[in-house]
Amino acid sequence: MYSVTVIERLEGIWAVARAMNNAAEVVGWSTSDEPTSPVHIFLWSASTGITYPETLPILDSTHMSGITSTDTNRPEELPVLNSTYVSDINDSGEVVGSKEGRAFLWSASSGIQDLGTLPGRSQSRAYGVNNAGEVVGTSYREGPYDEWSGNPPESPDHAFVWSASSGMQLLETVPSAWISGAVPINNAGEVAGYYYGHPFAHGWQGQGFVWSESTGMQQFAYASVPADINGTGEVVGNSGLQSGGTTFVWSASSGVQWLGTLPGARSSYARAINVSGEVVGFSGGHAFL
């Protein structure tokens, strides 16, 4: 039997819980409906309640640019805040996100750390962190580019893996990849991500992948974006390969399994998978497990 705990806000009427670790510590953001109200990143636990650490960034709502439908790694309810938002929290309470276009790693003891960018890139976003403090995300070029050019420029977006010992490293995909991104990372260092070929040369043909230092890259599911990877390397995500968009589960032993939709729904979207292989998401306006 489940119970619901309301995370009370110190101010404002909006709050979004973005991620939770195994200690049930929650990270998210809150604000009010006033146009000039700041957006605060918060931490919450049952013992401390909601807190707003001074070393976590306060997001200026005047930079809010609304919903960006092309960012499939971010929940639809999470607005773009001048490329600043919070993404994940590990069991040590370390938080990752992006502040004014730069990936950051935050801890209560060390405060906020700028993770930098890949060579030739001006900005970065962090999407996942594991218990070893390894961070994954995307580093990209700022500014417009003509994606339909017959003479494509250098790839604007590249997936990265960051660690305290090695810094930010390029996550190699395939030679034809023009855009790539890394979304979640598990405690074994396995990374789930996606890549797309250049639209002029490859017609946006892309697919999901799992990468680890020991096995390299394993590709799966065309036109797919992973949402989560569990401790055994099973990946859950969403693909446009089937009509309306459909949830899939992938494992090295079984390959891709399509989960379909709820009755009467045209699409389904997965958000997370646990070590037992149980998946949560939503379909046709209803949550599913």
N, C-alpha and C positions, 0 to 999 in steps of 0.2 A: 504494500500500500504506500503510495507516495503522498507527501505533504508539500505545500507551497510556502516558501518564505519570501515575503516582500522585502526588497532592499530599499529601505527608507532613504530619501534624499535630503541633504542639508538645505538645498535650495532648488527651485525650479520644478518643472513638471515632467521633464523628459529624462529617461535613464535607459541605457542599453548595456546589458551584460555581454561582454564580447568573448570571454574565455574563463575557464575554471581549471584549477589543478587538483591533484588527488587529495590535498588537504582542505578542499572546498573553499579555497581562497579565490575570489572572483575579481576580475579586472573589467572595467568598462568606462563609460563616460556619461555625464549628465549635464543638462542645461535647462534654461527656461525658454518660454516662447517669446521673450523680448528680442527684437532684432539685433541689439548690440550686446546681448548677454554672452559672457565667456562660456566656453565648454570645458568642463573639468574632467580630467581622467581620475577615476577613483579606484581604490582597493577596498574589498569588503571581506570580512570573515565573521563567523558567528561570535567569536570572542571579542573582537574589537569594533564590530559594526563597520560603517562606512567611514573611510578616511580619504583625505586628499593630500598625499605627500607633497611637500613643498618642492621637492626636486623633480617631480613629474611635471611635464609641460602643461600649462593652461592654454587652451586653444582659443584664439581670437575668432569669435563668430562672424566678424565682418569679412573674414576670408572664406566663409562658407559658400561653396559653389553648387550645392545641390547634388542630386543623384546622378551618378555616371554609370550608365547601363553597360559600358564596355568593360568595367572592372569586375570580372566574375569571381575574384577571390574575396570579395567583400560583401557582407550581407546587404540586402537592398535598403534596409532601414538606416544604414550607417552612412552619413553624408561625407563628402569629401571636404575636409577642413584644411584648405591650403596644403594638400598632400600630407596632412597630419592626422594620425589616428593610432589607436592601440589595437594589437592583434592577438597576442598570446601571452600566457604565463606558465612557468614551469613549477616543479614541486619545491624549488628553493625560493619561490616568490620573485624570480627574475621576470621582468616584463619586456616585451619587444613591441615596436611599432615604428611609426615614422613621424618625424617632427620637421615641418617646413621642408619636406622633400628629402630628408636624410634618415636612413634607418638608425634606430637607437636600441640600446640594451640598458635597462634600468634595474637597479637593486637598491634596497633600503640602506645598505652599507656604503655603496660606491656612488650612488646617484645615477645620473644619466650619462651614457657613453655614446658618442657619435661613432658609428661603425664604418663610415666612409663610403666610397663608391669603387666600382671597378675602373680600371684605366680607360680613359676616353669617355667616361660617363660622368654626368654632373649631379645625378640624384639617385636615391635608392629607397626601397621599401622593405621592411622586415615583416614576414608573415608567420613564422613559426620558430619556436625555441624548445630544445629538449633539456633533460636534466643535467647534461654535461655542459650546458651553456652554449651549445652550437646553434647558430642562427641561420635560417634560410630566407630568401626573398628574391627580389628583382632589382637590378641596377639599370638605369636607363638614361637616355639623352633628353635634355630639356629642349622644348621648342617643337614647332610643327615639322612634319616631314611628309613628302608625297608618297604614300604607300602604293600608288598605282603607277609610279614611274617605271618606264621600261629599262631604266638604268638605276637600279635600286641603290640607295645609300647603304652605309654600314648599318648592321642590325641595331635598332634603337634600344631593345630590351634584352638583357641577359640574366639568367638565373645565377644565384651565388650561394655559396656556403661560407659562413664566417665562424672562426674560432679564436679564442684569446691567443693561442700559440701561433696560428698561421695568418690571422687577419682575414680579409675578404678575398675569396678565391672564386674564379670562374668555374661554374659547373658545366662541363662540356656535354653537349647533346649530340647532334648529328650535323654533318657539313651543310645540309640544306636548310637548317633552322635559321629563321630570320628573327623571330621573337621567341623567347623562352622565359619561364618563370618557375620558381620553386615555392611550394605552398606549405605543406607540413613536413616535419622531420620527427622520427621516433627516437627512442632512447638507444637504439642500436645504430643510429646514424644513417638510417635509410630515409631517403628523401623522395617525396612524390611531387611531380611537376608536369609541365606541358610545354610543347613547342609548336610553332607554326612556321611553315615555309612562306616565302615572300608571295603576296597575292598575285603579282604579275606573272611570276614564274611557276608557282605551284598552286594557285587558286585557293589560298588559305587552307591547304591540306595540312592538318596538324594532328597531334595525338598526345596522349598522356604517357608518362614514363615513371619508372622507379629507378633510383640511382643509389648506389652505395660505393664506398671506396674499394671494397673487396670484389664486388661483382660487376661494377660498371653500370651501364644503363640497360634497362629492359623496357621495351616499348609495348604499349597496349592501347586499345580503344581509340580509333580515329575520332577527331573532333570532340575530345573530352578534356575536362578540367578536374583534377582530383580535389577533393575537399578535406580528406583526412587519411591518415595511415596509422594503423594500430601497432602494438608491440610485436606482432608476429609477421608484419610486412603486408597485411591485407589492406587494400586501398579501396575507398569508396569515393564516388564522384558523380559527375553529371556529364552527359553527352548529348549533342545535337544530332547524332547519327540517326536516331530514330525520331519519328514525328513528334514534335512538341517538346522534346527534351526528356531524357529518361535517366534514372539512377542506375549505376552499375556498381558491382563489387568485383575486384580483381585480386587474384592471388597467383603466386608463381606456379602452384600445383594445378589449379583449376582454370586459370585464365579468366576471361571476362564473363560475368553472369549478369544478365539484365533483370532488374527487379520489377519493372513495369510501373503501373500507376494504381492508385486507388480506384474503385468502381466509379465510372462517370467522369474521371479526371483526364485531361489531355496531356499532363506532364507530371513529373516528379523530380524532387531535388533532395539530395542527401547532404547532411551536414557533418556527421560524425560516426565513427565505428569504434567499438571497444574490443578488448582482447578476446571476448567470446564470439566476435563476429556479428554482434547485434548492431543494427544501423538505425539512426534516427534522421528524420527529415520531414518534408511536407509535400503534399500532393493534393491538388484541387481544393486548397484552402484549409486542409486538415493536416495536423501533425501525424506522423506514423513512426512506429517502432517495429 
